[in-house]
Amino acid sequence: MVQVAYAEPQLRQLCPWAGMWELHFSRCTGFRPTWDIPYIGTLTDGRYYVEGPHRNSPRIAETDSAQAAVAMVIERLPPGCGPAFAGTAEELAAYERKADPSRSKSR
């Protein structure tokens, strides 16, 4: 799954991070990551699921292939996503508000 995700230029420009059974992508490089991109997890039977972007979001789908899971994430990337911002999610939000004052909060 990681190799398939890395092969995609749109995901390669983001900051990946992993949970126990999940692969996440952040629009920033620092801790705390952004939570505005769906993530991929592995099921015990070797299949994959896509959820998110938030922990309380419903499961988007389950699939047999890493390619299909990665495609689902790419389809749901926020507009103008990437490259990853050097800093934290809070710093990214402040940068975006300064660049576009009409933004009321981070994505």
Backbone as a printed PyTorch tensor [residue, N CA C, xyz], in Angstrom:
tensor([[[  0.8210,  -1.1870,   0.0000],
         [  0.0000,   0.0000,   0.0000],
         [  0.8680,   1.2550,   0.0000]],

        [[  1.9200,   1.2860,   0.7870],
         [  2.7920,   2.4510,   0.8510],
         [  3.4450,   2.7100,  -0.5040]],

        [[  3.9060,   1.6660,  -1.1660],
         [  4.5360,   1.8280,  -2.4800],
         [  3.5470,   2.3500,  -3.5110]],

        [[  2.3160,   1.8730,  -3.4520],
         [  1.2850,   2.3310,  -4.3900],
         [  0.9860,   3.8090,  -4.1390]],

        [[  0.8650,   4.1930,  -2.8800],
         [  0.6100,   5.5970,  -2.5490],
         [  1.7860,   6.4750,  -2.9760]],

        [[  3.0060,   6.0180,  -2.7400],
         [  4.1890,   6.8020,  -3.0980],
         [  4.3130,   7.0000,  -4.6080]],

        [[  3.7890,   6.0730,  -5.3700],
         [  3.8440,   6.1790,  -6.8310],
         [  2.9490,   7.3030,  -7.3640]],

        [[  2.0430,   7.8040,  -6.5440],
         [  1.1200,   8.8600,  -6.9660],
         [  1.6860,  10.2350,  -6.6150]],

        [[  1.9790,  11.0680,  -7.6160],
         [  2.5840,  12.3780,  -7.3590],
         [  1.7860,  13.2510,  -6.3840]],

        [[  0.4660,  13.1910,  -6.4320],
         [ -0.3490,  14.0170,  -5.5400],
         [ -0.1690,  13.6140,  -4.0760]],

        [[  0.0100,  12.3290,  -3.8180],
         [  0.2160,  11.8780,  -2.4430],
         [  1.6680,  12.0050,  -2.0260]],

        [[  2.5750,  11.8540,  -2.9650],
         [  4.0040,  11.9300,  -2.6610],
         [  4.3950,  13.3160,  -2.1490]],

        [[  3.6580,  14.3510,  -2.5280],
         [  3.9970,  15.7020,  -2.0800],
         [  3.4210,  16.0260,  -0.6950]],

        [[  2.6480,  15.1110,  -0.1250],
         [  2.1000,  15.3020,   1.2160],
         [  3.0030,  14.6200,   2.2440]],

        [[  2.7000,  14.8200,   3.5030],
         [  3.4910,  14.2100,   4.5730],
         [  2.7570,  12.9510,   5.0640]],

        [[  3.3050,  11.7830,   4.7750],
         [  2.6440,  10.5560,   5.2310],
         [  2.9400,  10.2970,   6.6980]],

        [[  2.0020,   9.6660,   7.3650],
         [  2.2360,   9.1860,   8.7200],
         [  1.3750,   7.9550,   8.9250]],

        [[  1.8410,   7.0830,   9.7660],
         [  1.1820,   5.7850,   9.9090],
         [  0.6970,   5.5620,  11.3300]],

        [[ -0.4730,   4.9560,  11.4070],
         [ -0.9690,   4.4150,  12.6540],
         [ -0.6420,   2.9300,  12.6480]],

        [[ -1.1870,   2.1900,  13.5810],
         [ -0.8940,   0.7650,  13.6630],
         [ -1.2350,   0.0380,  12.3610]],

        [[ -2.4110,   0.2640,  11.8230],
         [ -2.8460,  -0.4310,  10.6050],
         [ -3.3080,   0.5490,   9.5380]],

        [[ -2.8920,   1.8060,   9.6390],
         [ -3.4120,   2.8430,   8.7540],
         [ -2.2910,   3.6910,   8.1580]],

        [[ -2.5770,   4.2490,   6.9850],
         [ -1.6900,   5.1990,   6.3290],
         [ -2.4530,   6.5090,   6.1650]],

        [[ -1.9100,   7.5530,   6.7740],
         [ -2.5240,   8.8790,   6.7510],
         [ -1.6550,   9.8210,   5.9270]],

        [[ -2.2540,  10.9320,   5.5220],
         [ -1.5490,  11.9710,   4.7740],
         [ -1.8990,  13.3150,   5.3870]],

        [[ -0.8910,  14.1550,   5.5500],
         [ -1.0960,  15.4740,   6.1330],
         [ -0.6480,  16.5440,   5.1630]],

        [[ -1.3100,  17.6950,   5.2260],
         [ -0.9120,  18.8380,   4.4000],
         [  0.1990,  19.6430,   5.0580]],

        [[  0.6810,  19.1990,   6.2280],
         [  1.7940,  19.8750,   6.8890],
         [  2.7960,  18.8370,   7.3870]],

        [[  4.0110,  19.3010,   7.6780],
         [  5.0780,  18.3810,   8.0760],
         [  5.2190,  18.2290,   9.5850]],

        [[  4.6680,  19.1570,  10.3550],
         [  4.8540,  19.1420,  11.8060],
         [  3.7470,  18.4150,  12.5330]],

        [[  3.9960,  18.2080,  13.8230],
         [  2.9710,  17.6080,  14.6750],
         [  2.1710,  18.7520,  15.2460]],

        [[  1.0610,  18.6980,  15.1040],
         [ -0.1380,  17.9700,  14.8630],
         [ -0.4330,  17.9660,  13.3750]],

        [[ -0.6900,  16.8050,  12.7760],
         [ -1.0010,  16.7400,  11.3480],
         [ -2.4050,  17.2740,  11.0610]],

        [[ -2.6520,  17.5560,   9.8020],
         [ -4.0100,  17.9370,   9.4000],
         [ -4.8690,  16.6730,   9.3250]],

        [[ -6.1390,  16.8280,   9.5310],
         [ -7.1010,  15.7210,   9.4320],
         [ -8.1530,  16.0670,   8.3890]],

        [[ -7.7140,  16.4200,   7.1990],
         [ -8.6640,  16.7960,   6.1540],
         [ -8.5000,  15.9510,   4.8960]],

        [[ -7.8060,  14.8250,   5.0460],
         [ -7.5840,  13.9090,   3.9260],
         [ -7.9850,  12.5010,   4.3780]],

        [[ -8.7680,  11.7830,   3.5820],
         [ -9.0980,  10.4040,   3.9550],
         [ -7.8340,   9.5600,   4.1290]],

        [[ -7.9590,   8.4950,   4.8810],
         [ -6.8230,   7.6170,   5.1440],
         [ -7.1830,   6.1770,   4.7880]],

        [[ -6.1340,   5.3650,   4.6330],
         [ -6.2930,   3.9670,   4.2120],
         [ -5.9010,   3.0580,   5.3700]],

        [[ -6.7060,   2.0470,   5.5930],
         [ -6.3980,   1.0450,   6.6160],
         [ -6.4280,  -0.3460,   6.0230]],

        [[ -5.8210,  -1.2720,   6.7340],
         [ -5.8280,  -2.6650,   6.2830],
         [ -6.7830,  -3.4800,   7.1510]],

        [[ -7.4680,  -4.3870,   6.5170],
         [ -8.3720,  -5.3160,   7.2020],
         [ -7.6320,  -6.6280,   7.4630]],

        [[ -8.1200,  -7.4110,   8.3840],
         [ -7.4460,  -8.6630,   8.7390],
         [ -7.4050,  -9.6600,   7.5890]],

        [[ -8.3010,  -9.5210,   6.6220],
         [ -8.3260, -10.4560,   5.4900],
         [ -7.4340, -10.0000,   4.3270]],

        [[ -6.6300,  -8.9370,   4.5470],
         [ -5.7280,  -8.4590,   3.5050],
         [ -6.3280,  -7.4130,   2.5930]],

        [[ -7.5850,  -7.0830,   2.8060],
         [ -8.2320,  -6.0420,   2.0080],
         [ -7.9570,  -4.6820,   2.6530]],

        [[ -8.4840,  -3.6370,   2.0470],
         [ -8.2440,  -2.2740,   2.5040],
         [ -9.5650,  -1.5490,   2.7230]],

        [[ -9.5240,  -0.5380,   3.5870],
         [-10.6690,   0.3550,   3.7450],
         [-10.1740,   1.7870,   3.6430]],

        [[-11.0870,   2.6660,   3.2680],
         [-10.8090,   4.0970,   3.2250],
         [-11.8350,   4.7640,   4.1320]],

        [[-11.3400,   5.5820,   5.0440],
         [-12.1880,   6.3280,   5.9740],
         [-11.7100,   7.7690,   6.0170]],

        [[-12.5190,   8.5840,   6.6590],
         [-12.0660,   9.9340,   6.9350],
         [-12.8270,  10.9820,   6.1520]],

        [[-12.3430,  12.1650,   6.3000],
         [-11.0150,  12.4770,   6.7920],
         [-10.8630,  12.4310,   8.3070]],

        [[-11.9530,  12.5270,   9.0580],
         [-11.8590,  12.5340,  10.5180],
         [-12.1260,  11.1460,  11.0860]],

        [[-11.7070,  10.9140,  12.3080],
         [-11.9280,   9.6180,  12.9650],
         [-13.4080,   9.2640,  13.0730]],

        [[-14.2560,  10.2550,  13.2410],
         [-15.6850,   9.9690,  13.3800],
         [-16.4310,   9.9640,  12.0550]],

        [[-15.6970,  10.0660,  10.9420],
         [-16.3210,   9.9980,   9.6130],
         [-16.6900,   8.5580,   9.2910]],

        [[-17.7370,   8.3650,   8.5210],
         [-18.1050,   6.9990,   8.1370],
         [-17.0880,   6.3930,   7.1650]],

        [[-17.0620,   5.0780,   7.1350],
         [-16.1940,   4.3710,   6.1900],
         [-16.6660,   4.7040,   4.7780]],

        [[-15.7170,   5.0680,   3.9260],
         [-16.0350,   5.4010,   2.5400],
         [-16.2650,   4.1270,   1.7400]],

        [[-15.3360,   3.1850,   1.8600],
         [-15.4530,   1.9370,   1.1100],
         [-14.4200,   0.9340,   1.5920]],

        [[-14.6300,  -0.3140,   1.1910],
         [-13.6410,  -1.3790,   1.3480],
         [-13.3100,  -1.8860,  -0.0450]],

        [[-12.0760,  -2.3370,  -0.2300],
         [-11.6470,  -2.7790,  -1.5540],
         [-10.5930,  -3.8740,  -1.4340]],

        [[-10.4450,  -4.6250,  -2.4950],
         [ -9.4380,  -5.6890,  -2.5400],
         [ -8.0580,  -5.1810,  -2.9160]],

        [[ -7.9590,  -3.9650,  -3.4710],
         [ -6.6630,  -3.5260,  -3.9870],
         [ -6.2060,  -2.2140,  -3.3740]],

        [[ -4.8990,  -2.1230,  -3.1770],
         [ -4.3050,  -0.8780,  -2.7020],
         [ -4.4970,   0.2230,  -3.7370]],

        [[ -4.4430,  -0.1160,  -5.0130],
         [ -4.6230,   0.8680,  -6.0800],
         [ -5.9900,   1.5370,  -5.9760]],

        [[ -7.0150,   0.7520,  -5.7400],
         [ -8.3700,   1.3150,  -5.6260],
         [ -8.4810,   2.1960,  -4.3870]],

        [[ -7.8810,   1.7800,  -3.2900],
         [ -7.9150,   2.5800,  -2.0610],
         [ -7.2040,   3.9160,  -2.2710]],

        [[ -6.0440,   3.8880,  -2.8890],
         [ -5.2920,   5.1090,  -3.1660],
         [ -6.0940,   6.0180,  -4.0940]],

        [[ -6.7310,   5.4640,  -5.1020],
         [ -7.5510,   6.2610,  -6.0250],
         [ -8.6840,   6.9600,  -5.2760]],

        [[ -9.2920,   6.2920,  -4.3120],
         [-10.3720,   6.9000,  -3.5240],
         [ -9.8640,   8.0920,  -2.7220]],

        [[ -8.6590,   7.9740,  -2.1850],
         [ -8.0750,   9.0950,  -1.4370],
         [ -7.8090,  10.2580,  -2.3850]],

        [[ -7.2110,   9.9930,  -3.5260],
         [ -6.8910,  11.0500,  -4.4880],
         [ -8.1560,  11.7760,  -4.9340]],

        [[ -9.2290,  11.0480,  -5.1680],
         [-10.5030,  11.6600,  -5.5840],
         [-11.0450,  12.6210,  -4.5330]],

        [[-10.6600,  12.4360,  -3.2840],
         [-11.2080,  13.2170,  -2.1800],
         [-10.2240,  14.2130,  -1.5780]],

        [[ -9.1150,  14.4850,  -2.2770],
         [ -8.1650,  15.4730,  -1.7780],
         [ -8.8120,  16.8530,  -1.7650]],

        [[ -8.5160,  17.6630,  -0.7530],
         [ -9.0500,  19.0280,  -0.7360],
         [ -8.5240,  19.8350,  -1.9280]],

        [[ -9.2620,  20.8340,  -2.3730],
         [ -8.7960,  21.6750,  -3.4750],
         [ -7.4470,  22.3100,  -3.1340]],

        [[ -6.5590,  22.3700,  -4.1170],
         [ -5.2640,  22.9970,  -3.9220],
         [ -4.3560,  22.2720,  -2.9490]],

        [[ -4.5350,  20.9960,  -2.7980],
         [ -3.7990,  20.2060,  -1.8160],
         [ -2.3550,  19.9610,  -2.2620]],

        [[ -1.3930,  20.3780,  -1.4200],
         [  0.0070,  20.0880,  -1.6380],
         [  0.7440,  21.2470,  -2.2640]],

        [[  2.0320,  21.2790,  -2.1840],
         [  2.8720,  20.3940,  -1.3830],
         [  2.7220,  20.6730,   0.1100]],

        [[  3.2000,  19.7490,   0.9300],
         [  3.0570,  19.8680,   2.3760],
         [  3.7140,  21.1560,   2.8770]],

        [[  3.0460,  21.8190,   3.7930],
         [  3.5250,  23.0420,   4.4260],
         [  4.5280,  22.6680,   5.5100]],

        [[  5.6560,  23.3590,   5.5560],
         [  6.6720,  23.0960,   6.5840],
         [  6.2350,  23.7650,   7.8840]],

        [[  5.6210,  22.9770,   8.7470],
         [  5.1270,  23.4890,  10.0200],
         [  3.9720,  22.6500,  10.5170]],

        [[  3.3040,  23.1330,  11.5460],
         [  2.1910,  22.4210,  12.1780],
         [  0.8700,  22.7700,  11.5020]],

        [[ -0.1610,  22.0370,  11.8620],
         [ -1.4980,  22.3240,  11.3330],
         [ -1.9420,  23.7250,  11.7400]],

        [[ -1.6130,  24.1440,  12.9550],
         [ -1.9780,  25.4790,  13.4230],
         [ -1.2560,  26.5560,  12.6120]],

        [[  0.0330,  26.3290,  12.3320],
         [  0.7910,  27.2800,  11.5290],
         [  0.2680,  27.3360,  10.0970]],

        [[ -0.1120,  26.1960,   9.5590],
         [ -0.7060,  26.1520,   8.2250],
         [ -2.0110,  26.9450,   8.1960]],

        [[ -2.8590,  26.7500,   9.2060],
         [ -4.1300,  27.4730,   9.2630],
         [ -3.8930,  28.9840,   9.3250]],

        [[ -2.9160,  29.4130,  10.1300],
         [ -2.6010,  30.8420,  10.2350],
         [ -2.0860,  31.3750,   8.8990]],

        [[ -1.2360,  30.6130,   8.2460],
         [ -0.7140,  30.9960,   6.9340],
         [ -1.8510,  31.1390,   5.9200]],

        [[ -2.7740,  30.1760,   5.9180],
         [ -3.8910,  30.2230,   4.9780],
         [ -4.8150,  31.4010,   5.2770]],

        [[ -5.0560,  31.7010,   6.5530],
         [ -5.8970,  32.8590,   6.9040],
         [ -5.2430,  34.1620,   6.4490]],

        [[ -3.9190,  34.2460,   6.6060],
         [ -3.1980,  35.4540,   6.1790],
         [ -3.2320,  35.5870,   4.6560]],

        [[ -3.0680,  34.4770,   3.9600],
         [ -3.0880,  34.4960,   2.4980],
         [ -4.4710,  34.7730,   1.9480]],

        [[ -5.5060,  34.3250,   2.6850],
         [ -6.8960,  34.5120,   2.2600],
         [ -7.7270,  34.8550,   3.5020]],

        [[ -7.8660,  36.1480,   3.8200],
         [ -8.5770,  36.5510,   5.0370],
         [-10.0280,  36.0850,   5.1200]],

        [[-10.6130,  35.6550,   4.0120],
         [-11.9940,  35.1770,   4.0470],
         [-12.1120,  33.8040,   4.7130]],

        [[-10.9750,  33.1420,   4.9290],
         [-10.9770,  31.8370,   5.6110],
         [-11.2260,  32.0630,   7.0880]],

        [[-12.2410,  31.4200,   7.6050],
         [-12.5420,  31.6220,   9.0250],
         [-11.8340,  30.6120,   9.9210]],

        [[-11.4680,  29.4370,   9.3650],
         [-10.7790,  28.4420,  10.1690],
         [-10.0830,  27.4570,   9.2380]],

        [[ -9.2210,  26.5980,   9.8310],
         [ -8.5080,  25.5630,   9.0590],
         [ -9.5020,  24.5590,   8.5270]],

        [[ -9.1250,  23.9170,   7.4240],
         [ -9.9710,  22.8590,   6.8670],
         [-10.0720,  21.7030,   7.8040]]])
